[in-house]
Amino acid sequence: RKRQEERKRIMAMELKFVAPKMEETFGKLTFAGVGDAETAYVNGRTRVTGRNYHLFSTRQRADDVVVTLPATVGEKHFGYDEPVVLINARLSASGRNIEGSGYTDYKMTADDMVTPEEAAKLAQAGKQ
């Protein structure tokens, strides 16, 4: 009985996001362009809460990869097709039912986006 309750509890856990193996899933990422800003209405004013960026992937070739960064990191400026690295990338999924068919939308978020050189410096600093 106790085992059944534990099993139900585990099965009822909500999956908030998946941390992908970036190299295996996306290969190399390069900058493709700036997308829309995400906004929210806060205390009577519209505030930017995040910014979307389009990336090219050597593995996901059908579509651009869109990543959302928090507004707190500021606007990012990269050259077209410049290599980039996502810091703490996460994928979340949401599903919907349209006329009996299931559809899934995936959203990629990250804490920051930097050049490979900056990522190497951050990794080195983290080891110290």
N, C-alpha and C positions, 0 to 999 in steps of 0.2 A: 504494500500500500504506500509506504513512504517512497519507494522507488518510483511508483506511478506518479505521485505528486511532483517529484523532482523532474521527471520527464516532461510533464505538462508545463512546468515552470520554464524549463529550457526551451521548449517548443514555442512558448508564448513570448520569448524575448524579441524585441524589435531590432531589426537590422538598420542601423543608422547610416552607415557608409561602408565602403570597401576601400582599402588602401591597395591600389594596383601595383604589380611589379612593373614599374615604368618602362624599363628597357624591353622586357618581353612583350608587354601590351602595346606600347606605342612606338618603340624603336627610338630614333632620334627625333626631337621636336625642333621645329624652326618657326620663327615669327611670321605670321601671315597678315596681321592687321588688327586694328582696334575695333571692337564691337560697341554695343550700347552700354550705357551706364545703367545700373539697377538703382532705383530710387524707392524711398518710403516716405510717407507723410508722418513727420515727428513734430509734436508740439506746434502744430499749425503751419509748419514749413516743410517743403520738399527737401529731403537730404539724400545725397548719394550714399548708398550702402555697399556698393560693389561695382566693379568694372569687368566687362567681358572682353576677352581677347581671342582671336582666331589663330590657331597653330596648324602647321602642316606636320604630318606624321609619316615616317617611312614605313610604318606597318598598317595604319588605318588610312588607306588611300581613298576610300569612297567619299568621305566627307572631311571637312576641316574639323579639328578638335577645338571645341570652345571651352575655355576655362574662365571661371569667375574668381577674381581676387578681391579681398576686402578693401574698402575705400581707404582704410587706415594706412595702406602701403603706398598710397599715392598713384599717380598716373605713371605708366611704364612706357618707355620709349626705346624701341629696338629697330634696327634696320630690317628691311624686307628680307626674309629667308635667313636671318641671323639665328644661329643655334641658341636655344634657351633651355633652362632646367626649371622644373616646378619643385617648390619646396613644400613638403607635406601634402602631396596631392591626394584627393579623396574622390571617390565616385559614389553618388547616391542615385537611387532609382525610384521612380514613381510610376504607378500603373493606373490604367483607366480602362473602362469597358465601353466600347462603342458598338451598339447593335449586336452584342453577343461576342464580339471579338476583343481580345486583350491586346493592349498596346503598352509599351514601356518606354519611358523617357529617362535618359541618363544625364546627370549633371555632374560636371567635374568642377571641383573647387580646389584651391591651393592657398597656402598662407602667403606665398610670394612667388615671383618668377624672376630669375636672374640668369646671367651668362654662365657658361660652364666654368669660366675662370673664377667668378664670384662664388659659385657652388663649391669649387675645390677649396677656396679659402675658408668658407663656412664649415666645411667638413673637417678641415685641419684644426680650426679653432675649437670645434666641438670635441676633438680628441684630447685636447690639452686640459 
